[in-house]
Amino acid sequence: MNNGSSSGPDGIFTEFYKQFWQIIKDPIIESYKNGYETGSLSGTQKQRIISLIHKDKELGQRNVPELEAHSVDLRREQNPSKTLALRLQDVLNLVVEDTKFGFIPERKKSQLLQQIGDITDYLKEITMKK
């Protein structure tokens, strides 16, 4: 989380979590563990705030078509998910098969084209032998 941002409706900034992590970490981690074990988050962990933001600088009276809906996700489970993703990124390449390309930083989807070409050539070769 970036400094100066708040991930929840309580308005508690990232700096608070960093400063007091040693004190608050156990209840927060227990909350996530409980959600994992029960398969459900608490009511407040599922909340979202939806607000309407005008597209232009000046808002005409009752000009609803000019408004865009923006949803602010209040679920703090993004934080453990992001932490886990950051920790896994260094070893992800080692645990995911070479044939998988999506969302693996060191792998390019263009490599998949080469594999498709190789498979096509192989299939043509074994078909011609029959």
URLINPE-V16919 format. One line per field, one symbol per residue. phi: phi as a letter, one per 40 degrees, with the letter a starting at -180 (. if undefined). psi: psi as a letter, one per 30 degrees, with the letter a starting at -180 (. if undefined). burial: # if it has 9 or more other C-alpha atoms within 8 Angstrom, else .. A space follows every 50 residues. Layout:
phi: ???
psi: ???
burial: ???
//
This chain:
phi: .ccgbbcaccgccddccccbdcccccccccccccccccgaccdccccbbb bbbccbcbcccfcddcbbcbbbccccccccccdcccccdcbdccbbdccc bcgbdcbbcccccccccccccccccccccc
psi: kkkglkglffgkleeeeeegefefeeeeeeeeeeeeefgkllefffllkk lkkkelekjlkhiefgkkkkkjkgjffeeeeeeeeeeffffefffklffk fkgjefkkfffeeeeeeeeeeeeeefeff.
burial: .....###...###.##...#..#.......#.###....#...####.. ...#............##....####............#..##....... #..#.......#..................
//
